[in-house]
Amino acid sequence: MTYPALIDATASDSATRLMHRFFIDYIAFLYSVDATAYKDALSTTSIRCEDDSDSDTEDPKEPVDSDATRSSILTPDERDRILSLAHLVKHTSKKVSRNRLHRITTSEAATIFSEIIAPTHQLRQYGPFAVYLLREYAEHKGVHRRKTGHYGNIPMLPFVGHFRLMQACLATRITQDGMFAKMVVPNGKTKRLLGDAVVRFADERWTKRDVELCTHAERPRPTLNERLQREVLARMSEKRG
């Protein structure tokens, strides 16, 4: 289905820049890329850190030597805004999962459209994937890598098939992240930096067979993220009509 709101979607420069920086920072966070290195790689681009105001993100409840301290190119204000959007996505996603679409307010739909979907479309990326990244961000807050599902021990499962399914899902995600990193970065230096980090992560944790599993998977039914985007676009299209 074609939505007029998406065809005509335009986003403010500030919203587009924020999402662009979030995408790059997210991949760097997920695959443990040194912030100084990718900040330097971005220094000649339009989304560089202009005021050197980026800082460490910390969780005071965690020990200093844990994964709860890291550097980020996002400023404190940018992180606060991203976290606010993440909680909004998490909140509205619960309404979608419970088939309570009518409870998504006009204000919530407008914010998701103008600050998430439209900027992502402007960057020529897939809206539901941005929604998914923000839902994840609400859990780990750009601080706790072990809450992303990429790290830590896989829980005991009753059947080998379940274990293989989890491997295939993560292999698929790693493949998607590798392609995503190549598409969102503004220059070759950053592309190599992030791309190499994704490949290194995959090489350390998964065999070639694990990664190949994702190429034979059938297209899944519409995900929660896709359903949320459809509802927002339908609302915005009705408003324009």
C-alpha positions in Angstrom: 0.0 0.0 0.0 1.2 3.5 -0.9 0.8 6.2 1.7 0.7 9.8 0.6 2.3 10.9 3.8 5.4 8.8 3.1 5.6 9.9 -0.6 5.5 13.6 0.4 7.5 13.1 3.6 10.0 15.8 4.5 11.9 16.2 7.7 13.6 19.1 9.4 17.4 19.3 9.1 17.8 18.9 12.8 15.6 15.8 13.0 17.4 14.2 10.1 20.8 15.0 11.5 19.8 13.6 14.9 18.6 10.3 13.4 21.7 10.1 11.2 24.1 10.6 14.1 22.0 8.1 16.2 22.3 5.4 13.5 26.0 5.7 13.3 26.5 5.9 17.1 24.2 2.9 17.5 26.3 0.6 15.2 29.5 1.9 16.9 28.0 1.1 20.3 26.7 -2.3 19.3 30.0 -3.4 17.9 32.4 -1.7 20.4 33.9 0.8 18.0 36.2 3.4 19.7 34.4 6.7 19.8 37.6 8.7 19.2 38.3 6.7 16.1 34.9 7.2 14.5 34.7 10.8 15.7 37.9 11.4 13.8 36.5 9.5 10.8 33.4 11.8 10.8 35.4 15.0 11.3 35.2 16.1 7.6 31.5 15.3 7.2 28.3 17.2 7.7 27.4 15.3 10.8 30.7 15.8 12.6 30.8 16.8 16.2 31.1 20.6 15.9 31.5 21.5 19.6 33.4 18.5 21.1 30.5 18.3 23.6 30.2 14.5 23.4 30.9 12.7 26.6 31.0 9.4 28.4 27.7 7.7 29.1 27.6 6.1 32.5 25.2 4.2 34.7 26.1 4.9 38.4 24.7 1.5 39.4 27.4 -0.4 37.4 31.1 -0.8 38.3 33.5 1.4 36.4 35.2 -1.4 34.5 31.9 -2.8 33.1 30.3 -2.1 29.7 28.3 0.6 31.3 30.8 3.3 30.5 31.5 4.3 26.9 32.1 7.3 24.7 29.5 8.6 22.3 29.4 11.2 19.6 25.9 12.2 20.8 25.7 15.2 23.0 23.8 14.9 26.3 20.8 16.8 24.8 20.8 14.4 21.8 20.9 11.4 24.0 18.0 12.7 26.1 16.0 13.3 23.0 16.8 9.8 21.6 15.8 8.2 24.9 12.6 10.1 24.9 11.7 8.9 21.4 12.8 5.4 22.4 10.3 5.4 25.3 7.6 6.8 23.0 8.2 3.9 20.6 8.2 1.3 23.4 4.9 2.8 24.8 3.1 2.8 21.4 4.4 -0.6 20.4 2.7 -2.1 23.5 -0.6 -0.6 22.2 0.1 -2.2 18.8 1.0 -5.6 20.3 -2.3 -5.6 22.2 -4.3 -4.5 19.2 -5.2 -1.2 20.7 -4.2 1.0 17.8 -7.1 3.4 18.6 -5.2 4.3 21.8 -2.3 5.8 19.9 -2.9 9.5 20.1 -2.6 12.0 17.3 0.2 13.6 19.1 2.1 10.3 19.4 1.6 9.5 15.8 2.7 13.0 14.7 5.9 12.8 16.8 6.8 9.3 15.5 6.2 10.5 11.9 8.1 13.8 12.1 11.0 12.8 14.2 11.5 9.1 13.3 9.8 7.9 10.1 10.2 11.0 7.9 13.9 11.6 8.8 14.6 7.9 8.2 12.9 8.1 4.9 14.9 11.2 4.1 18.1 9.2 4.8 16.7 6.4 2.4 16.5 3.9 5.2 13.8 1.5 6.4 11.4 3.0 8.9 10.5 -0.1 10.8 14.2 -0.9 11.4 14.7 2.6 12.9 11.6 1.8 15.1 13.3 -1.4 16.2 16.6 0.2 17.1 14.7 2.7 19.2 12.8 0.0 21.0 16.1 -1.6 21.8 17.5 1.7 22.9 14.8 2.0 25.5 16.2 -1.1 27.2 19.9 -0.6 27.0 20.0 3.2 26.8 23.1 3.1 24.7 25.0 1.9 27.7 24.5 -1.8 28.4 25.6 -3.9 25.5 24.6 -7.1 27.3 21.0 -6.0 27.0 21.1 -6.0 23.2 21.1 -9.7 22.7 24.4 -9.6 20.9 26.4 -10.4 24.0 26.2 -12.8 27.0 25.2 -16.4 27.3 22.4 -17.9 25.2 19.9 -19.3 27.7 19.4 -23.1 27.9 16.8 -24.3 25.5 15.0 -27.6 25.4 15.6 -28.4 21.7 18.7 -28.0 19.5 16.4 -26.6 16.9 15.6 -23.6 19.1 19.3 -23.0 19.7 19.9 -23.0 15.9 16.9 -20.7 15.4 18.5 -18.1 17.8 21.8 -18.5 16.0 20.0 -17.8 12.6 18.2 -14.8 14.0 21.4 -13.2 15.3 23.2 -14.1 12.1 20.5 -12.3 10.2 20.8 -9.3 12.4 24.5 -9.1 12.0 24.1 -9.3 8.3 21.5 -6.5 8.4 23.8 -4.4 10.6 26.6 -4.8 8.2 24.5 -3.6 5.2 23.0 -0.8 7.3 26.4 0.5 8.4 27.5 0.7 4.7 24.4 2.7 3.8 24.2 5.3 6.6 27.8 6.4 6.9 28.7 9.6 5.0 32.3 8.7 3.9 34.6 5.8 3.1 36.7 6.0 6.2 33.7 5.6 8.6 32.3 2.9 6.4 35.4 0.8 6.7 35.7 1.5 10.4 32.1 0.3 11.2 32.1 -2.4 8.5 35.3 -3.9 9.9 33.8 -3.9 13.4 30.7 -5.8 12.3 32.8 -8.4 10.4 35.2 -8.8 13.3 32.3 -9.4 15.7 30.8 -12.0 13.3 34.1 -13.8 12.8 34.7 -14.0 16.6 31.3 -15.5 17.4 29.7 -17.2 14.4 30.7 -19.7 11.8 30.1 -19.2 8.0 27.2 -21.8 8.3 25.5 -19.6 10.9 25.6 -16.6 8.7 24.4 -18.5 5.7 21.2 -19.6 7.5 19.8 -16.1 7.1 19.9 -16.3 3.3 17.4 -19.1 3.2 14.8 -17.6 5.6 11.3 -16.9 4.3 10.0 -13.3 4.5 8.4 -13.1 8.0 4.9 -11.8 8.7 4.6 -8.0 9.3 6.5 -7.2 12.5 5.4 -5.1 15.4 7.7 -2.3 14.0 6.1 -2.5 10.5 2.6 -2.4 12.0 3.4 0.7 14.1 4.8 2.5 11.0 1.7 1.5 9.0 -0.6 2.9 11.6 1.3 6.2 11.9 1.4 6.6 8.1 -2.3 5.8 7.8 -3.0 8.5 10.4 -0.8 11.1 8.7 -2.2 10.3 5.3 -5.8 10.7 6.5 -4.8 14.0 8.1 -3.4 15.2 4.8 -6.4 13.9 2.8 
